[in-house]
Amino acid sequence: MQAARITVGAVLFPALALGLAGVFLFGERWISKIPASIDFVPSTLAAVLLIGAVFAALQHAEILGAKTGEPYGTLVLTIAVTFIEVAIMASMIEHG
């Protein structure tokens, strides 16, 4: 069995997403000064980072699942996907 390795993207995407969340939380004045012509950039960047962070979380769950073996590996991956889906749905419901 080949040892699974964590890629740079699996660390970089969650870190960048966390940084962008901090900008959204504390940088309201910066975001309000964005010109209308490029108003789509923050939401597009957030969507790209969200997708990257989801794939990073799945990679981490897959590595953990490979280490725990069957049937626990499948259970770890299933629970990870379920948590991601619930978090995205709850966020969409909360913010309309």
C-alpha positions in Angstrom: 0.0 0.0 0.0 1.4 3.3 -1.0 1.4 6.0 1.6 -0.9 8.9 0.8 0.5 12.4 1.0 -1.2 15.6 1.7 -0.8 18.0 -1.2 0.0 21.7 -1.1 -3.5 22.5 -2.1 -4.9 20.6 0.8 -3.2 23.0 3.1 -3.3 26.1 1.0 -7.0 26.2 0.1 -8.3 26.0 3.7 -5.7 28.6 4.8 -6.7 31.0 2.1 -10.4 30.4 2.7 -9.9 31.2 6.4 -8.0 34.4 5.4 -10.9 35.4 3.1 -13.4 34.7 5.9 -11.4 37.1 8.1 -11.4 39.7 5.4 -15.2 39.4 5.1 -15.6 39.6 8.9 -13.2 42.4 9.7 -12.7 44.2 6.3 -16.2 45.5 5.7 -14.9 48.9 4.8 -12.5 47.4 2.2 -15.3 45.4 0.6 -17.7 48.3 0.5 -15.2 50.3 -1.5 -15.0 47.8 -4.4 -16.1 49.3 -7.6 -19.4 48.1 -9.1 -17.6 46.9 -12.3 -15.7 44.2 -10.3 -18.3 43.6 -7.6 -18.4 39.9 -8.5 -14.8 39.2 -7.6 -15.2 38.6 -3.8 -18.0 36.1 -4.3 -16.3 34.3 -7.1 -13.1 34.1 -5.1 -15.1 32.8 -2.1 -16.7 30.1 -4.3 -13.4 29.0 -5.7 -11.8 28.8 -2.3 -14.9 26.9 -0.9 -14.6 24.3 -3.6 -10.9 23.9 -3.0 -11.4 23.7 0.8 -14.1 21.0 0.3 -11.7 18.9 -1.9 -9.0 19.4 0.7 -11.2 18.2 3.5 -12.1 15.2 1.4 -8.5 14.4 0.7 -7.8 14.6 4.5 -10.8 12.3 5.1 -9.6 9.9 2.4 -6.1 9.7 4.0 -7.6 9.1 7.4 -10.0 6.5 5.9 -7.0 4.7 4.3 -5.2 4.5 7.6 -8.3 3.2 9.5 -9.2 0.6 6.9 -12.5 -1.0 6.1 -15.3 -0.4 7.3 -14.2 2.7 9.3 -12.6 4.3 6.3 -15.8 4.4 4.4 -17.6 5.7 7.5 -15.0 8.5 8.0 -15.5 9.7 4.4 -19.3 9.4 4.6 -19.4 11.5 7.8 -17.0 14.1 6.3 -19.2 14.5 3.2 -22.3 14.7 5.3 -20.8 17.5 7.5 -19.8 19.5 4.5 -23.2 19.2 2.9 -25.0 20.2 6.1 -22.7 23.2 6.7 -23.3 24.5 3.1 -27.0 24.0 3.4 -27.2 25.7 6.8 -25.2 28.6 5.5 -27.5 29.0 2.5 -30.6 28.8 4.6 -29.2 31.3 7.2 -28.2 33.9 4.6 -31.1 33.4 2.2 
